[in-house]
Amino acid sequence: MSLSETATQAPQPANVLLEVNDLRVTFATPDGDVTAVNDLNFTLRAGETLGIVGESGSGKAHTACALMGRLATNGRIGGSATFNGREILNLPERELNT
């Protein structure tokens, strides 16, 4: 295939499964709000594997809990997360399970 043929082909579908934009997780405490995750962005496509690594206390577990709707009652979520094109942040538990 020549370079010109490659340049004119239509782009392939992205097959985005999970897209997270500007995820923020905060917790209300007696001393004020504590930010656990600040402006996290990533995209996960079909067939990809994503590893989230970091020091203890860097927000890995809070990220996962926020995406699964499992934050503590004093937790608040900002930003957006779509799974198969559907917004999942702040969905009721019964809808997350479908």
N, CA, C and O atoms as a DFTB+ gen file, in Angstrom:
392 C
 N C O
     1  1       0.846      -1.163       0.000
     2  2       0.000       0.000       0.000
     3  2       0.896       1.232       0.000
     4  3       1.870       1.294       0.750
     5  1       0.577       2.189      -0.820
     6  2       1.386       3.402      -0.894
     7  2       0.988       4.375       0.210
     8  3      -0.062       4.234       0.838
     9  1       1.843       5.356       0.430
    10  2       1.580       6.363       1.446
    11  2       0.305       7.133       1.134
    12  3      -0.462       7.446       2.045
    13  1       0.065       7.444      -0.141
    14  2      -1.133       8.205      -0.496
    15  2      -2.397       7.393      -0.240
    16  3      -3.422       7.959       0.142
    17  1      -2.345       6.069      -0.446
    18  2      -3.514       5.237      -0.162
    19  2      -3.801       5.210       1.340
    20  3      -4.960       5.246       1.755
    21  1      -2.768       5.147       2.133
    22  2      -2.946       5.132       3.580
    23  2      -3.564       6.435       4.061
    24  3      -4.440       6.431       4.925
    25  1      -3.114       7.539       3.507
    26  2      -3.587       8.842       3.954
    27  2      -5.050       9.080       3.621
    28  3      -5.701       9.873       4.302
    29  1      -5.595       8.425       2.599
    30  2      -6.974       8.673       2.202
    31  2      -7.965       7.699       2.827
    32  3      -9.172       7.881       2.672
    33  1      -7.494       6.675       3.526
    34  2      -8.414       5.735       4.149
    35  2      -9.122       6.393       5.327
    36  3      -8.556       7.229       6.030
    37  1     -10.365       5.994       5.521
    38  2     -11.120       6.506       6.662
    39  2     -10.549       5.926       7.951
    40  3     -10.111       4.776       7.969
    41  1     -10.547       6.701       9.018
    42  2     -10.044       6.181      10.285
    43  2     -10.918       5.041      10.794
    44  3     -12.129       5.028      10.576
    45  1     -10.292       4.092      11.469
    46  2     -11.012       2.963      12.039
    47  2     -11.757       3.415      13.297
    48  3     -11.328       4.351      13.972
    49  1     -12.873       2.750      13.611
    50  2     -13.577       3.108      14.848
    51  2     -12.657       2.927      16.050
    52  3     -11.818       2.027      16.075
    53  1     -12.823       3.774      17.019
    54  2     -11.934       3.762      18.179
    55  2     -12.229       2.620      19.143
    56  3     -11.347       2.234      19.911
    57  1     -13.439       2.067      19.129
    58  2     -13.828       1.003      20.058
    59  2     -13.543       1.386      21.505
    60  3     -13.019       0.580      22.275
    61  1     -13.883       2.597      21.866
    62  2     -13.652       3.069      23.230
    63  2     -14.649       2.387      24.166
    64  3     -15.861       2.480      23.974
    65  1     -14.120       1.700      25.181
    66  2     -14.970       1.066      26.185
    67  2     -15.184       1.982      27.382
    68  3     -16.311       2.162      27.844
    69  1     -14.098       2.557      27.878
    70  2     -14.174       3.408      29.061
    71  2     -13.384       4.678      28.801
    72  3     -12.207       4.630      28.441
    73  1     -14.037       5.805      28.986
    74  2     -13.364       7.095      28.827
    75  2     -13.623       7.931      30.074
    76  3     -14.771       8.183      30.439
    77  1     -12.554       8.351      30.713
    78  2     -12.632       9.139      31.940
    79  2     -12.040      10.511      31.656
    80  3     -10.918      10.622      31.160
    81  1     -12.800      11.554      31.972
    82  2     -12.359      12.927      31.724
    83  2     -12.500      13.765      32.989
    84  3     -13.581      13.872      33.570
    85  1     -11.390      14.351      33.396
    86  2     -11.366      15.288      34.526
    87  2     -11.986      14.706      35.797
    88  3     -12.693      15.410      36.517
    89  1     -11.728      13.429      36.075
    90  2     -12.281      12.802      37.278
    91  2     -11.699      13.461      38.519
    92  3     -10.484      13.593      38.664
    93  1     -12.593      13.870      39.409
    94  2     -12.210      14.445      40.692
    95  2     -12.974      13.711      41.786
    96  3     -14.185      13.513      41.689
    97  1     -12.262      13.317      42.810
    98  2     -12.881      12.674      43.965
    99  2     -12.465      13.457      45.198
   100  3     -11.276      13.616      45.472
   101  1     -13.449      13.943      45.939
   102  2     -13.177      14.672      47.174
   103  2     -13.995      14.058      48.302
   104  3     -15.027      13.425      48.077
   105  1     -13.510      14.262      49.507
   106  2     -14.205      13.777      50.694
   107  2     -14.392      14.932      51.662
   108  3     -13.456      15.680      51.945
   109  1     -15.620      15.068      52.169
   110  2     -15.910      16.083      53.172
   111  2     -15.441      15.566      54.530
   112  3     -15.788      14.456      54.934
   113  1     -14.656      16.374      55.223
   114  2     -14.179      16.022      56.560
   115  2     -14.496      17.187      57.500
   116  3     -14.811      18.282      57.034
   117  1     -14.419      16.969      58.799
   118  2     -14.654      18.078      59.735
   119  2     -13.692      19.252      59.524
   120  3     -14.012      20.390      59.867
   121  1     -12.528      18.975      58.965
   122  2     -11.537      20.032      58.720
   123  2     -11.612      20.619      57.314
   124  3     -10.760      21.423      56.935
   125  1     -12.617      20.227      56.542
   126  2     -12.762      20.718      55.173
   127  2     -12.623      19.598      54.161
   128  3     -12.392      18.445      54.526
   129  1     -12.762      19.934      52.901
   130  2     -12.683      18.937      51.830
   131  2     -11.249      18.466      51.618
   132  3     -10.298      19.244      51.694
   133  1     -11.127      17.165      51.350
   134  2      -9.839      16.560      51.022
   135  2      -9.946      16.001      49.613
   136  3     -10.865      15.234      49.322
   137  1      -9.024      16.371      48.735
   138  2      -9.017      15.879      47.358
   139  2      -8.208      14.593      47.290
   140  3      -7.034      14.559      47.658
   141  1      -8.859      13.529      46.810
   142  2      -8.183      12.234      46.669
   143  2      -7.724      11.995      45.234
   144  3      -6.682      11.379      45.009
   145  1      -8.496      12.479      44.267
   146  2      -8.163      12.343      42.843
   147  2      -8.453      13.692      42.206
   148  3      -9.508      14.279      42.444
   149  1      -7.519      14.188      41.393
   150  2      -7.679      15.514      40.806
   151  2      -7.417      15.483      39.309
   152  3      -6.279      15.304      38.876
   153  1      -8.471      15.657      38.519
   154  2      -8.380      15.798      37.060
   155  2      -7.695      14.616      36.376
   156  3      -6.751      14.803      35.608
   157  1      -8.164      13.417      36.649
   158  2      -7.644      12.205      36.014
   159  2      -8.317      12.002      34.662
   160  3      -9.535      12.143      34.544
   161  1      -7.525      11.671      33.642
   162  2      -8.028      11.426      32.291
   163  2      -7.398      10.161      31.737
   164  3      -6.185       9.973      31.835
   165  1      -8.219       9.285      31.151
   166  2      -7.686       8.152      30.400
   167  2      -8.776       7.576      29.511
   168  3      -9.968       7.790      29.737
   169  1      -8.339       6.841      28.494
   170  2      -9.240       6.152      27.574
   171  2      -8.791       4.707      27.474
   172  3      -7.603       4.427      27.313
   173  1      -9.738       3.793      27.567
   174  2      -9.462       2.367      27.456
   175  2     -10.282       1.817      26.299
   176  3     -11.507       1.934      26.281
   177  1      -9.591       1.215      25.329
   178  2     -10.247       0.676      24.133
   179  2     -10.337      -0.845      24.217
   180  3      -9.643      -1.480      25.011
   181  1     -11.193      -1.406      23.396
   182  2     -11.355      -2.862      23.345
   183  2     -10.007      -3.518      23.117
   184  3      -9.248      -3.100      22.242
   185  1      -9.704      -4.546      23.901
   186  2      -8.459      -5.279      23.758
   187  2      -7.287      -4.703      24.524
   188  3      -6.230      -5.330      24.590
   189  1      -7.449      -3.517      25.109
   190  2      -6.368      -2.898      25.867
   191  2      -6.450      -3.287      27.338
   192  3      -7.514      -3.638      27.850
   193  1      -5.313      -3.218      27.993
   194  2      -5.229      -3.417      29.435
   195  2      -4.629      -2.162      30.037
   196  3      -3.655      -1.620      29.513
   197  1      -5.197      -1.706      31.120
   198  2      -4.713      -0.502      31.786
   199  2      -4.285      -0.858      33.200
   200  3      -5.047      -1.465      33.953
   201  1      -3.082      -0.484      33.554
   202  2      -2.605      -0.645      34.921
   203  2      -2.498       0.719      35.573
   204  3      -1.900       1.638      35.013
   205  1      -3.070       0.848      36.743
   206  2      -2.978       2.100      37.492
   207  2      -2.043       1.843      38.664
   208  3      -2.338       1.032      39.541
   209  1      -0.925       2.534      38.669
   210  2       0.089       2.332      39.705
   211  2       0.388       3.656      40.392
   212  3       0.175       4.726      39.822
   213  1       0.876       3.572      41.603
   214  2       1.254       4.769      42.334
   215  2       1.529       4.438      43.777
   216  3       1.288       3.324      44.242
   217  1       2.032       5.420      44.467
   218  2       2.350       5.256      45.881
   219  2       1.081       5.038      46.689
   220  3      -0.022       5.345      46.238
   221  1       1.254       4.512      47.872
   222  2       0.147       4.360      48.803
   223  2      -0.484       5.729      49.050
   224  3       0.215       6.705      49.325
   225  1      -1.805       5.788      48.949
   226  2      -2.497       7.052      49.175
   227  2      -2.585       7.954      47.969
   228  3      -2.976       9.114      48.099
   229  1      -2.228       7.450      46.779
   230  2      -2.228       8.306      45.585
   231  2      -3.574       8.348      44.861
   232  3      -3.715       9.084      43.884
   233  1      -4.568       7.576      45.316
   234  2      -5.906       7.667      44.728
   235  2      -6.320       6.509      43.849
   236  3      -7.371       6.582      43.211
   237  1      -5.543       5.446      43.786
   238  2      -5.881       4.298      42.926
   239  2      -7.215       3.671      43.330
   240  3      -8.099       3.485      42.494
   241  1      -7.352       3.350      44.599
   242  2      -8.579       2.703      45.072
   243  2      -9.772       3.646      44.974
   244  3     -10.872       3.213      44.630
   245  1      -9.572       4.930      45.272
   246  2     -10.675       5.886      45.173
   247  2     -11.124       6.055      43.725
   248  3     -12.307       6.268      43.463
   249  1     -10.198       5.964      42.797
   250  2     -10.562       6.013      41.374
   251  2     -11.469       4.841      41.030
   252  3     -12.530       5.025      40.433
   253  1     -11.052       3.641      41.404
   254  2     -11.850       2.448      41.114
   255  2     -13.212       2.517      41.798
   256  3     -14.232       2.214      41.180
   257  1     -13.233       2.908      43.054
   258  2     -14.503       3.003      43.782
   259  2     -15.435       4.034      43.151
   260  3     -16.641       3.802      43.059
   261  1     -14.894       5.158      42.720
   262  2     -15.717       6.187      42.080
   263  2     -16.346       5.653      40.800
   264  3     -17.524       5.897      40.537
   265  1     -15.567       4.926      40.001
   266  2     -16.081       4.399      38.734
   267  2     -17.122       3.307      38.948
   268  3     -17.983       3.091      38.095
   269  1     -17.046       2.617      40.088
   270  2     -18.006       1.554      40.391
   271  2     -19.157       2.026      41.271
   272  3     -20.020       1.231      41.643
   273  1     -19.177       3.318      41.607
   274  2     -20.247       3.844      42.445
   275  2     -20.173       3.370      43.878
   276  3     -21.206       3.208      44.528
   277  1     -18.973       3.144      44.385
   278  2     -18.793       2.570      45.722
   279  2     -18.038       3.489      46.679
   280  3     -17.345       3.003      47.573
   281  1     -18.157       4.796      46.512
   282  2     -17.477       5.719      47.424
   283  2     -18.196       5.772      48.765
   284  3     -19.387       5.475      48.859
   285  1     -17.459       6.153      49.795
   286  2     -18.062       6.390      51.103
   287  2     -19.089       7.517      50.982
   288  3     -19.049       8.302      50.035
   289  1     -20.001       7.588      51.943
   290  2     -21.086       8.566      51.861
   291  2     -20.599      10.010      51.864
   292  3     -21.309      10.893      51.382
   293  1     -19.411      10.272      52.394
   294  2     -18.889      11.642      52.383
   295  2     -18.084      11.954      51.120
   296  3     -17.496      13.030      51.012
   297  1     -18.053      11.017      50.164
   298  2     -17.317      11.216      48.920
   299  2     -18.147      11.923      47.863
   300  3     -19.356      11.716      47.761
   301  1     -17.489      12.753      47.088
   302  2     -18.142      13.445      45.963
   303  2     -17.302      13.242      44.711
   304  3     -16.073      13.194      44.766
   305  1     -17.993      13.122      43.585
   306  2     -17.338      12.847      42.303
   307  2     -17.610      13.997      41.350
   308  3     -18.722      14.524      41.302
   309  1     -16.584      14.389      40.587
   310  2     -16.743      15.367      39.530
   311  2     -16.123      14.834      38.253
   312  3     -15.399      13.839      38.278
   313  1     -16.401      15.485      37.150
   314  2     -15.889      15.038      35.859
   315  2     -16.882      14.123      35.181
   316  3     -18.074      14.146      35.489
   317  1     -16.386      13.312      34.252
   318  2     -17.271      12.380      33.552
   319  2     -16.549      11.071      33.293
   320  3     -15.323      11.016      33.188
   321  1     -17.351      10.018      33.193
   322  2     -16.839       8.700      32.838
   323  2     -17.917       8.005      32.027
   324  3     -19.056       7.876      32.474
   325  1     -17.553       7.558      30.833
   326  2     -18.511       6.843      29.996
   327  2     -18.021       5.428      29.755
   328  3     -16.839       5.196      29.503
   329  1     -18.948       4.486      29.834
   330  2     -18.676       3.085      29.536
   331  2     -19.573       2.707      28.373
   332  3     -20.797       2.797      28.472
   333  1     -18.965       2.283      27.265
   334  2     -19.716       1.998      26.033
   335  2     -20.605       3.175      25.643
   336  3     -21.730       2.985      25.181
   337  1     -20.097       4.388      25.831
   338  2     -20.817       5.584      25.427
   339  2     -21.855       6.082      26.414
   340  3     -22.513       7.089      26.152
   341  1     -22.019       5.405      27.540
   342  2     -23.032       5.785      28.528
   343  2     -22.358       6.354      29.776
   344  3     -21.449       5.742      30.337
   345  1     -22.810       7.521      30.196
   346  2     -22.271       8.146      31.409
   347  2     -22.563       7.255      32.612
   348  3     -23.701       6.828      32.808
   349  1     -21.528       6.971      33.424
   350  2     -21.716       6.058      34.552
   351  2     -21.535       6.712      35.918
   352  3     -21.933       6.127      36.926
   353  1     -20.959       7.881      35.982
   354  2     -20.783       8.510      37.290
   355  2     -22.137       8.904      37.855
   356  3     -22.982       9.461      37.154
   357  1     -22.325       8.612      39.109
   358  2     -23.547       8.959      39.844
   359  2     -24.792       8.212      39.385
   360  3     -25.908       8.644      39.673
   361  1     -24.620       7.096      38.674
   362  2     -25.777       6.265      38.338
   363  2     -26.253       5.535      39.588
   364  3     -25.439       5.180      40.440
   365  1     -27.554       5.306      39.710
   366  2     -28.034       4.471      40.812
   367  2     -27.445       3.062      40.694
   368  3     -27.173       2.587      39.591
   369  1     -27.252       2.402      41.830
   370  2     -26.618       1.084      41.853
   371  2     -27.322       0.088      40.938
   372  3     -26.663      -0.701      40.261
   373  1     -28.645       0.113      40.909
   374  2     -29.375      -0.857      40.070
   375  2     -29.049      -0.678      38.587
   376  3     -29.060      -1.650      37.831
   377  1     -28.759       0.559      38.164
   378  2     -28.404       0.792      36.764
   379  2     -26.956       0.421      36.475
   380  3     -26.634       0.013      35.358
   381  1     -26.080       0.556      37.463
   382  2     -24.687       0.149      37.275
   383  2     -24.581      -1.356      37.069
   384  3     -23.678      -1.825      36.376
   385  1     -25.482      -2.104      37.656
   386  2     -25.438      -3.562      37.573
   387  2     -26.020      -4.110      36.280
   388  3     -25.969      -5.319      36.055
   389  1     -26.573      -3.254      35.421
   390  2     -27.171      -3.749      34.168
   391  2     -26.201      -3.653      33.022
   392  3     -26.536      -4.024      31.897
